[in-house]
Amino acid sequence: MEEDQTQFVAWLRSVAPYVHAFRGKTFVVAFPGELVLNGGLAELAQDLSLLHAVGIKVVVVHGSRPQVAQQLALRNVEARMHNDIRITDTAALECAKEAAGELRLDIEAAFSQGLPNTPMAHATIRIISGNFITARPMGVIDGVDLGFTGVVRKVAAETIHSILGTGALVLLSPLGFSPTGEAFNLTMEDVAVSAAIALHADKLVFINETPMFVDQGGTEIREVSSHQAEAVLLAGFLPPDSAFYLKHAIKACNNGVPRAHIVPFSTDGSSLLEVFTHDGVGTMISYENLNSLREATIEDLGGIIQLIEPFEEDGTLVKRGRELIEREIENFSVLEHDGVIFGCGALYPFPEEKMAEVAVLAVNPEVQEQGDGECILQHIENRARSAGFTKLFVLITRNAHWFLKRGYALSTIYALPQDRQHLYNWQRKSQVLTKQL
């Protein structure tokens, strides 16, 4: 029992940085009709309600391909395709409307759950749908008239933001409307990407039927920039469905959406695992590199304090007050991943001796052993070289071997600058290690 409690507390603490980072952000979460056919709607509603509960603004986009196919079969209407695009005649459009209407009601019902002892208890979620998508016909392609198959022309972003501001979720169906009153059959992916771009969403999440992406050697593809993702597409080894989703994720990132995620709905709670864990369970695409190793700013103060507090409590690091860190923030560097600080380090200069101290080097325990500590150390060493320092030193009570493996050598207190010798804490009896740059 005590072990379970300890694990729960550790898990809750590990989630906290994401809760702080994502509160007030806008996520567009899209899923295909296959998820509903596989019985995953109730669980997804619970997971998205949890995102909503921690302050994330959620826009839900649903697909309906298998449901449209079912309606076509029930009406004995032949399904016609051109280059994997549905040709939507009048009969097919009616099937698309029928499928979207049923799905909308099912989704609204799923978000209305509220039984005691369930994740939705006391949730009281409101989800609003409407004519938020203006569309136009796709037209004639290769001599084939696609009929009422359309593409998104405009998203009513201001209206959607207003609804999100009231605390409700917004539901978008794969249908759009023209100023002349016509309806058009759209793809879920087009609606999701267009909405994410128009809303300046912080994340676009596709929860789909494809498995985890792997490269040609079978290695999982968990994090790529949009430029790297384009190279993956050009290589041509991804299955068609996976390539289709990746193409849309790249489009979103190249048009201002910072992060796009593609996660399999076969994993229970995949949306939560992707958002609230470091490695996630799917593939994340970003416009720039996901890890940002940079000099700290005052906005990083809270993240640094939260990161180093456990190390201060167990004696690994010397305790520093908030005001002291704030005064010395320019000495710090941070490793940021998807908006959350996972590592830090500081460089304290002693210019008269052309020496500098490496201090407060810490990496979140959840992601240790991944080389982040070494990256931060190299960054700090490069800062020291650029500033003209010729020698570094570190005072440490634990893990001295880690520095020894990276070119540092045991020394004595007398190797320290005079000012630092006077500040040496004889109670801690820290080991002195030095490195010539």
PEFENSUL-V101447 format. One record per helix or strand of 3 or more residues. SS is the DSSP state (alpha for helix, beta for strand). FROM is the first residue (numbers start at 0). TO is the last residue. If there is no record, write none. Layout:
# PEFENSUL-V101447
SS&FROM&TO  SS&FROM&TO
This chain:
# PEFENSUL-V101447
alpha&1&21  beta&25&30  alpha&32&36  alpha&40&52  beta&56&61  alpha&64&73  alpha&89&109  beta&126&128  beta&132&136  beta&148&154  alpha&156&164  beta&168&171  beta&174&176  beta&182&184  alpha&187&197  beta&202&207  beta&222&224  alpha&225&234  alpha&239&253  beta&258&263  alpha&269&275  beta&282&285  beta&290&294  alpha&297&312  alpha&321&326  alpha&328&330  beta&331&336  beta&339&349  alpha&350&352  beta&354&362  alpha&364&366  alpha&371&385  beta&390&395  alpha&399&403  beta&408&410  alpha&412&414  alpha&417&421  beta&430&435
